[in-house]
Amino acid sequence: MEQIISTLRDSKKARWTALIIVSLSMFGAYFFNYALSPVKPMLESILGWNSSDFGIYTSSYTWFNVFLFMLIFSGIILDKMGIRFTGVAATLMMAIGTGLNYWAIRHAFPEGALIFGIKTQVIISAIGFGIFGVGTEAGGITVSKSIVKWFKGKEMALAMGMQMSIARLGTAVALGIALPMAKAYSYSSPVLLAFVFMLIAFTAFIIYTFMDRKLDASIAESTKGNVAEDAFELKDILFIIKNKGFWYIAILCVLFYSAVFPFLFYATDLMINKYHVNPNLAGAIPALLPFGTIFLTPLFGTVYDKKGKGATIMIIGSIILIIVHSILAIPFLNTWWLAAAMVIILGIGFSLVPAAMWPSVPKIIPEKQLGTAYAVIFWIQNIGLWIIPLLLGIILNATNPDVTPNKVAVKEAVTSAFKQVLSDKTYDLSGKEISQLAEKASSRTIDSLVQNTIYESEPTSITDMTSLKSSISTSTATAIAGIKSGGDKTKFVKDIETRTSEAIYPIIEKARVNLRYNYFFDLVMFTTLSVLSLIFAFLLKAEDKKKGYGLELPNIKK
């Protein structure tokens, strides 16, 4: 009598359980990837970072993967050592990198401390993010290969879509809660939560190793022989890099993801600066994108599994990206509801391409070479994710040179006033508490100005910053001098923030101080990347028609 379930992967419950467990690592990774993005304004006003610093930090995710070829080595290790070893090592590195990043942004470095002309704090934070990036990318290719292992000939596109949905839930949570959490507790609290998620991811992958071992045993039993796959050899890399279809899908990947992921790094700040969204709600609009993909990616994956049309799906997704970024770039279209609508539509495009792209790779590359193939694609993707955020930060800083210095000047003036007034013993406040009050009050005022004012700003060269800082400091000191510290501490803090804002607001508005970023040129870059991704989607479809990879055919074999 023929057995209905011949291997563990033939059990629907087992393969979907395995998927959920390995996906936990990607949830944590995607959360940390965007944990500091909504906090960018606080990093500027509290730590004195500028957009170039933030660009260096976000691009550092790819440093070791790109320049030390760690992603390529990760792929070879995956094909040689297997899923279990690589997955545990990857999640451990993710935890180590996150922990180092948290230490760096919490540590008080000497003022003016530099490494290679860059703030020491930025460099060490970046190194932590880079180590995290090595672990995350190694984990990503490991999860992809594990899904192919469990879902080959079954609901592979749906499974990959579900994995991406769980991962993007991490992005949505980060974009939605990071800024409110940072304002309620500390700018570093989202990173601390990310570290907890990394520990959960590490534990989850250890649990997964037991399931993977059982799957190998069941395959060995069903085949009455050795479970080992065909051995991977270094010469297999030549097969991969000579494959034109592989290069089309790899270049499409880097262009497409470079038009979306770096956008999310800056999206919260964009919502505040261009669309005048309340900072406490600004992260909710970019969060619509990953929330949309949570439901749509599995849906489009199911379409690919059952109906095919993988290359066509990628073309449609690229067209949507072009439309969205073009509309976002138009200067006079600056209403929040339009931004929200565009982000929702962008989520549809971002669901279409990955839902078809990742399940298409096993149709082009044999399974024994998949780890290395995914690694090369991720490596190329990392080159884009290194260059694009760095360029975005440089362009944003170059086209808005006054913004960060002006924000720092406001904070310094407020801090000076607070120290002058609140150092009196009757307030019973420590130096640290006074600094924290100054940080919150100045941040609130700057956020309010960026959100609500519509004046045409003056260049710093026209504004007498010394006189302006003196005016802000004097006005703030006068405004907060009469506040009594006794009784309700929450009311005291709120009164301090309100009076500070009321004192500073008219001064900055009258001087037309520039505190708002203009994102036009960055959005033009995103539009260009989207156009290029469409070109390579058409090239991939033409190559599929020529070579017969089956990208337009269903994944499920009946």
C-alpha positions in Angstrom: 0.0 0.0 0.0 1.4 3.4 -1.0 2.0 5.8 1.8 0.2 9.1 1.5 2.8 11.0 3.5 6.2 9.9 2.4 8.3 12.7 3.9 7.8 15.3 6.7 7.3 18.0 4.1 4.2 16.2 2.7 2.6 17.1 6.0 0.9 20.5 5.6 1.0 21.2 9.3 4.8 20.4 9.5 5.9 22.5 6.5 3.8 25.5 7.6 5.0 25.3 11.2 8.6 25.2 9.9 7.9 28.3 7.8 6.5 30.3 10.8 9.5 29.4 13.0 12.2 30.4 10.5 10.2 33.5 9.6 10.5 34.9 13.2 14.1 35.7 12.5 13.1 37.9 9.5 10.4 39.6 11.6 13.0 40.7 14.1 15.5 41.6 11.3 13.0 43.8 9.4 12.0 45.5 12.7 15.5 46.5 13.6 16.3 47.5 10.0 13.8 50.4 10.3 13.8 50.9 14.1 15.8 54.1 13.9 14.3 55.5 10.7 11.3 57.3 12.3 13.7 58.5 15.0 15.9 60.4 12.6 14.7 63.9 13.8 15.6 62.9 17.4 19.0 61.7 16.4 19.6 65.1 14.8 18.3 67.2 17.7 19.6 65.0 20.5 22.8 63.4 19.2 23.7 66.1 16.6 23.6 63.7 13.6 22.9 65.1 10.2 21.5 63.5 7.0 24.9 62.5 5.8 25.5 60.7 9.2 22.2 59.0 8.9 23.0 58.0 5.3 26.4 56.5 6.5 24.5 54.6 9.2 21.8 53.2 6.9 24.3 52.2 4.2 26.6 50.5 6.7 24.1 47.6 6.7 25.9 46.4 3.5 29.6 47.3 4.3 30.8 43.8 5.2 28.5 42.0 2.8 29.7 44.0 -0.1 33.3 44.9 0.5 34.4 41.7 2.4 32.1 39.5 0.2 30.5 38.1 3.4 27.3 37.4 1.5 29.1 35.3 -1.1 30.9 33.4 1.6 27.5 33.0 3.4 26.0 31.4 0.3 28.9 29.0 -0.1 28.8 28.1 3.6 25.1 27.5 3.3 25.5 25.1 0.3 28.5 23.4 2.0 27.5 23.3 5.7 23.7 23.3 5.4 20.7 25.2 6.7 21.1 24.4 10.4 24.6 25.6 10.9 24.2 28.7 8.8 20.9 29.7 10.3 22.1 29.5 13.9 25.3 31.4 13.1 23.3 34.1 11.2 20.8 34.8 14.0 23.7 34.9 16.6 25.4 37.6 14.5 22.1 39.5 14.2 21.9 39.6 18.0 25.6 40.7 18.4 25.2 43.5 15.9 22.0 44.8 17.5 23.6 44.8 20.9 26.6 46.8 19.7 24.4 49.3 18.0 22.4 49.8 21.2 25.6 50.4 23.2 26.9 52.9 20.7 23.8 55.1 20.6 23.5 55.1 24.4 27.2 55.7 25.1 28.4 59.3 25.8 31.4 59.8 23.5 33.6 62.8 24.0 32.4 65.9 22.1 34.2 66.1 18.8 35.4 62.5 18.8 36.0 61.4 15.2 37.1 58.3 13.3 38.2 59.0 9.7 36.5 62.4 10.0 33.1 60.9 11.0 31.6 61.0 14.5 32.8 58.1 16.6 29.2 57.3 17.7 28.1 57.1 14.0 31.0 54.8 13.1 30.5 52.3 16.0 26.7 52.3 15.5 27.4 51.7 11.8 29.7 48.8 12.6 27.0 47.2 14.8 24.5 47.7 11.9 27.0 46.2 9.5 27.5 43.0 11.7 23.7 42.8 12.0 23.5 43.1 8.2 25.9 40.1 7.7 23.7 38.0 9.9 20.4 39.2 8.4 21.5 38.6 4.8 22.9 35.1 5.7 19.7 34.4 7.5 17.6 35.6 4.5 19.3 33.2 2.0 19.1 30.4 4.6 15.3 31.0 5.1 14.8 31.1 1.3 16.6 27.8 0.8 14.7 26.2 3.7 11.4 27.2 2.0 12.5 25.7 -1.3 13.5 22.5 0.7 10.1 22.3 2.4 7.8 23.5 -0.4 9.4 22.2 -3.6 6.6 21.3 -6.0 4.0 22.7 -3.6 2.9 26.2 -2.6 6.3 27.7 -2.9 5.3 31.2 -4.0 2.6 31.4 -1.3 5.2 30.2 1.3 7.7 32.8 0.2 5.0 35.4 0.2 4.0 34.4 3.7 7.6 34.7 4.9 7.9 38.1 3.3 4.6 39.1 5.0 5.8 38.1 8.4 9.1 40.0 7.8 7.3 43.1 6.6 5.1 43.0 9.6 8.3 43.7 11.5 8.8 46.8 9.2 5.3 47.9 9.7 5.6 47.6 13.5 8.9 49.5 13.5 7.5 52.4 11.4 4.4 52.5 13.4 5.7 52.4 17.0 9.3 53.5 16.9 8.8 57.3 17.1 6.0 57.2 19.7 8.0 54.8 21.8 11.1 57.0 21.5 9.2 60.0 22.5 7.6 58.2 25.5 10.7 56.6 26.8 14.0 57.2 25.0 15.3 57.5 21.4 17.2 54.2 22.0 14.1 52.2 23.2 13.2 50.9 19.7 16.7 49.4 19.4 16.4 47.8 22.9 13.2 46.1 21.7 14.9 45.0 18.5 17.6 43.3 20.6 14.9 41.3 22.4 13.5 40.3 19.0 17.0 39.1 18.0 17.2 36.9 21.0 13.8 35.4 20.1 15.0 34.8 16.5 18.1 33.0 17.7 16.1 30.7 20.0 13.5 30.1 17.2 16.2 28.9 14.8 17.6 26.5 17.3 14.1 25.0 17.6 13.9 24.8 13.8 17.1 22.8 13.6 15.3 19.9 15.2 12.6 20.0 12.6 15.1 20.2 9.8 16.9 17.2 11.1 13.6 15.2 11.2 12.9 16.3 7.6 16.3 14.9 6.5 15.6 11.7 8.3 12.2 11.3 6.6 13.6 12.0 3.2 16.3 9.4 3.8 13.7 6.9 4.8 11.4 7.6 1.8 14.3 7.3 -0.7 15.9 4.3 1.2 19.3 6.0 0.7 21.4 8.9 1.5 19.7 12.2 2.1 22.7 14.3 1.0 22.1 16.6 -2.0 24.5 16.7 -4.9 27.7 18.2 -3.5 28.2 21.8 -4.3 31.5 22.6 -6.0 33.2 26.0 -6.5 33.0 25.6 -10.3 29.2 25.8 -9.9 29.6 29.5 -9.4 30.7 29.8 -13.0 27.4 28.2 -14.1 25.5 30.9 -12.1 27.4 33.9 -13.4 27.3 32.8 -17.0 23.5 32.6 -16.8 21.9 35.6 -18.5 18.5 35.1 -17.0 20.1 35.0 -13.5 21.7 38.4 -14.2 18.5 40.0 -15.4 16.6 38.9 -12.2 19.6 40.0 -10.0 19.7 43.5 -11.6 15.9 43.8 -11.4 16.2 42.9 -7.8 18.7 45.5 -6.9 16.9 48.3 -8.8 13.5 47.4 -7.5 14.5 47.1 -3.8 16.7 50.2 -4.0 13.6 52.1 -5.1 11.6 50.9 -2.0 13.8 50.0 1.0 15.8 53.3 1.1 12.5 55.1 0.5 11.2 53.6 3.7 14.3 54.8 5.6 13.3 58.4 4.9 9.5 58.1 4.4 8.6 59.2 8.0 10.7 62.3 7.7 9.3 62.9 4.2 5.7 62.8 5.6 6.6 65.4 8.2 8.6 67.7 6.0 6.6 67.7 2.7 3.1 66.6 3.8 2.9 68.3 7.2 1.9 65.2 9.0 2.0 65.2 12.8 5.3 63.5 13.9 3.4 61.2 16.2 1.4 59.9 13.2 3.9 60.3 10.4 5.2 56.7 10.8 1.7 55.4 10.3 1.6 56.3 6.6 4.8 54.5 5.5 3.6 51.6 7.7 0.6 51.2 5.3 3.1 49.8 2.7 4.3 46.8 4.7 0.9 46.2 6.1 -0.5 46.1 2.6 2.2 43.6 1.5 1.4 41.4 4.5 -1.9 40.5 2.8 -1.1 41.1 -0.9 2.3 39.2 -1.3 0.8 35.8 -0.3 -2.2 36.6 -2.6 0.0 37.3 -5.6 2.1 34.3 -4.7 -1.0 32.1 -4.9 -1.7 33.5 -8.3 1.8 32.7 -9.5 1.5 29.2 -7.9 -1.7 28.4 -9.7 -1.8 30.5 -12.8 1.9 31.4 -13.5 2.7 34.7 -15.3 5.7 35.4 -13.1 7.6 37.7 -15.5 4.4 39.6 -16.3 3.7 40.2 -12.6 7.2 41.7 -12.2 6.6 44.1 -15.1 3.3 45.3 -13.6 5.0 45.9 -10.3 7.7 48.0 -11.8 5.2 50.2 -13.7 3.4 50.9 -10.4 6.7 52.1 -8.8 7.3 54.5 -11.6 3.8 56.0 -11.2 4.0 56.4 -7.4 7.5 57.9 -7.2 6.7 60.3 -10.1 3.6 61.6 -8.3 5.4 61.9 -4.9 8.1 64.0 -6.6 5.7 66.7 -7.8 6.3 69.7 -5.4 2.9 71.2 -5.2 1.1 67.9 -4.5 1.6 67.9 -0.7 -1.6 66.8 0.9 -1.3 63.9 3.4 -4.2 61.8 1.9 -2.4 61.8 -1.5 0.8 60.6 0.2 -1.2 57.8 2.0 -2.8 56.8 -1.2 0.5 56.6 -3.0 2.1 54.5 -0.3 -0.9 52.1 -0.5 -0.4 51.8 -4.3 3.4 51.4 -3.8 2.6 48.5 -1.4 0.7 46.8 -4.3 3.8 47.2 -6.5 6.1 46.0 -3.8 3.9 42.9 -3.3 3.8 42.0 -7.0 7.5 41.9 -7.8 8.9 39.9 -4.8 6.0 37.5 -4.9 7.1 36.5 -8.4 10.8 37.1 -8.3 12.0 34.9 -5.5 10.1 31.7 -6.5 11.4 32.3 -10.1 15.1 31.8 -9.0 14.7 28.0 -8.5 13.4 27.8 -12.1 16.6 29.3 -13.4 19.2 27.8 -11.0 19.5 24.1 -9.8 18.7 23.5 -6.1 22.2 22.5 -5.1 23.4 25.9 -6.2 20.5 27.9 -4.7 22.3 29.1 -1.6 25.1 30.6 -3.7 22.7 32.0 -6.3 20.5 33.7 -3.6 23.7 35.0 -2.0 25.0 36.6 -5.2 21.6 38.2 -5.8 21.5 39.5 -2.2 25.1 40.7 -2.6 24.2 42.7 -5.7 21.2 43.9 -3.9 23.4 45.0 -1.0 25.6 47.0 -3.3 22.5 49.0 -4.2 21.4 49.3 -0.6 24.8 50.6 0.3 25.1 53.2 -2.5 21.5 54.5 -2.6 21.0 55.4 1.1 24.5 57.0 1.0 23.6 59.0 -2.1 20.2 59.9 -0.6 21.9 61.3 2.5 24.5 63.2 0.6 21.9 64.7 -1.8 19.5 65.6 1.0 22.3 67.3 2.9 23.7 69.1 -0.1 20.3 70.4 -1.2 19.3 71.3 2.4 22.6 72.5 4.0 21.0 74.7 6.6 18.6 72.3 8.2 20.7 70.2 10.7 22.9 73.2 11.9 19.7 75.2 12.5 18.1 72.3 14.5 21.2 72.0 16.6 21.4 75.7 17.2 17.8 75.7 18.5 18.6 72.8 20.8 21.7 74.5 22.1 19.8 77.8 22.8 17.0 76.0 24.6 19.5 73.9 26.7 21.4 77.1 27.7 18.1 78.7 28.9 17.1 75.6 30.8 20.4 75.3 32.5 20.2 79.0 33.5 16.8 78.7 35.0 16.3 75.1 36.1 19.7 74.7 37.8 18.2 76.5 40.8 18.0 74.1 43.8 14.3 74.8 44.2 13.6 72.7 41.1 15.6 69.7 42.4 16.7 68.6 38.9 19.9 66.9 38.0 22.0 68.1 35.0 20.9 65.0 33.1 17.2 65.7 33.8 17.6 69.3 32.6 19.2 68.2 29.4 16.4 65.6 28.8 13.8 68.3 29.3 15.6 70.6 26.9 15.8 67.8 24.3 12.1 67.1 24.5 11.1 70.7 24.5 13.3 71.7 21.5 12.2 68.6 19.6 8.6 69.3 20.2 9.0 72.9 19.0 11.0 71.9 15.9 8.4 69.2 15.0 5.6 71.7 15.4 7.3 74.3 13.2 8.0 71.7 10.4 4.5 70.4 10.5 2.6 73.7 10.7 4.6 76.6 9.2 4.5 77.4 5.5 7.0 80.4 5.3 9.7 80.6 2.6 12.9 80.0 4.6 16.0 82.3 4.5 19.5 80.9 4.0 21.7 80.7 7.1 24.1 83.2 5.5 21.4 85.8 5.8 20.4 84.9 9.3 22.5 86.1 12.2 22.6 82.8 14.1 24.5 84.2 17.1 21.8 86.8 17.6 19.1 84.3 16.9 20.4 81.8 19.5 20.7 84.6 22.1 17.1 85.7 21.4 15.8 82.1 21.7 17.7 81.5 24.9 16.5 84.8 26.5 12.9 84.4 25.5 12.9 80.7 26.7 14.4 81.6 30.0 11.8 84.3 30.6 9.0 82.0 29.6 9.9 79.1 31.9 11.1 81.2 34.9 7.7 81.4 36.5 6.8 77.7 36.4 6.5 76.1 39.8 8.0 72.6 40.1 6.0 71.3 43.0 3.0 68.9 42.6 2.3 67.0 39.4 5.6 66.3 37.6 3.8 65.4 34.4 2.0 68.8 34.4 5.4 70.5 35.1 7.0 68.9 32.1 4.1 69.7 29.9 4.1 73.3 31.0 7.8 73.6 30.3 7.4 72.2 26.8 4.4 74.4 26.0 5.9 77.6 27.2 9.2 76.8 25.4 7.3 76.2 22.2 5.3 79.4 22.6 8.5 81.4 23.3 10.5 80.1 20.4 7.8 79.7 17.7 7.4 83.4 16.7 11.1 84.0 16.8 12.0 81.2 14.4 9.0 82.0 12.2 9.9 85.7 12.0 13.5 84.9 11.1 12.3 82.3 8.6 14.8 79.7 9.9 15.0 76.7 7.6 14.1 73.5 9.5 12.4 71.6 6.7 14.0 69.2 4.2 13.1 69.3 0.5 13.1 65.7 -0.8 12.5 66.5 -4.5 15.9 65.3 -5.8 15.8 62.1 -3.8 12.3 61.3 -5.2 13.7 61.9 -8.7 16.4 59.2 -8.0 13.7 56.7 -6.9 11.7 57.4 -10.1 14.9 56.7 -12.2 15.5 53.4 -10.4 11.9 52.4 -11.1 12.2 53.0 -14.8 15.4 50.9 -15.0 13.7 48.1 -13.1 11.0 48.0 -15.7 13.5 47.7 -18.5 15.1 44.6 -16.9 11.7 43.1 -16.2 11.1 43.2 -19.9 14.5 41.7 -20.6 13.8 38.9 -18.2 10.5 38.0 -19.8 12.2 38.0 -23.3 15.0 35.7 -21.9 12.4 33.3 -20.4 10.6 33.1 -23.7 14.0 32.3 -25.4 15.3 29.7 -22.8 12.0 28.3 -21.6 12.6 28.7 -17.8 8.9 28.5 -17.2 8.5 31.8 -15.4 5.1 32.2 -17.0 4.0 28.7 -15.9 2.4 27.7 -12.5 4.6 26.5 -9.6 2.3 23.8 -8.4 2.8 20.5 -10.2 -0.3 18.4 -10.4 
